[in-house]
Amino acid sequence: MLNEKEFIRWIKTAKHTLESAKLDKDNGYYNWACFKAQQAAELATKAYFYGIGEPKIGHSIAYLLQSIPNVNIDLINKAKFLDKMYIPTRYPNSWHSGTPDFYYTLNEAEQAINYAKEIIDFVEEAWKKLSKNV
């Protein structure tokens, strides 16, 4: 049985997180924009699984996405890009020197946000298809 209420709760959080990533990007906090884009895509992907009553653990968007019907390799590769934004965007010891804010660029933040948006859109479409068939 599908749990639309839970799906909506998670997808709403994903979209809100993506909006926060855009604000960080616009204010020059590129590492945080990248991290939040990763979080938005992860939340959206988990929304699908919470919605079908099979919550998943872990933080790899690519790993989770491959279990959703009709996902293509291009989207999984974009998820892999985002997966790499999970830890080094936040922790100074991910880098030999400096702090995470030094290493991320406007281009990376924009790319991460765009990829997260694509994943959110894919999950919403997969959910709509699933809902119609039940």
Rosetta blueprint (number, residue, H / E / L):
1 M L
2 L L
3 N L
4 E H
5 K H
6 E H
7 F H
8 I H
9 R H
10 W H
11 I H
12 K H
13 T H
14 A H
15 K H
16 H H
17 T H
18 L H
19 E H
20 S H
21 A H
22 K H
23 L H
24 D H
25 K H
26 D H
27 N L
28 G L
29 Y L
30 Y H
31 N H
32 W H
33 A H
34 C H
35 F H
36 K H
37 A H
38 Q H
39 Q H
40 A H
41 A H
42 E H
43 L H
44 A H
45 T H
46 K H
47 A H
48 Y H
49 F H
50 Y H
51 G H
52 I L
53 G L
54 E L
55 P L
56 K L
57 I L
58 G L
59 H L
60 S L
61 I H
62 A H
63 Y H
64 L H
65 L H
66 Q L
67 S L
68 I L
69 P L
70 N L
71 V L
72 N L
73 I H
74 D H
75 L H
76 I H
77 N H
78 K H
79 A H
80 K H
81 F H
82 L H
83 D H
84 K L
85 M L
86 Y L
87 I L
88 P L
89 T L
90 R L
91 Y L
92 P H
93 N H
94 S H
95 W L
96 H L
97 S L
98 G L
99 T L
100 P H
101 D H
102 F H
103 Y H
104 Y L
105 T L
106 L H
107 N H
108 E H
109 A H
110 E H
111 Q H
112 A H
113 I H
114 N H
115 Y H
116 A H
117 K H
118 E H
119 I H
120 I H
121 D H
122 F H
123 V H
124 E H
125 E H
126 A H
127 W H
128 K H
129 K H
130 L H
131 S H
132 K H
133 N H
134 V L
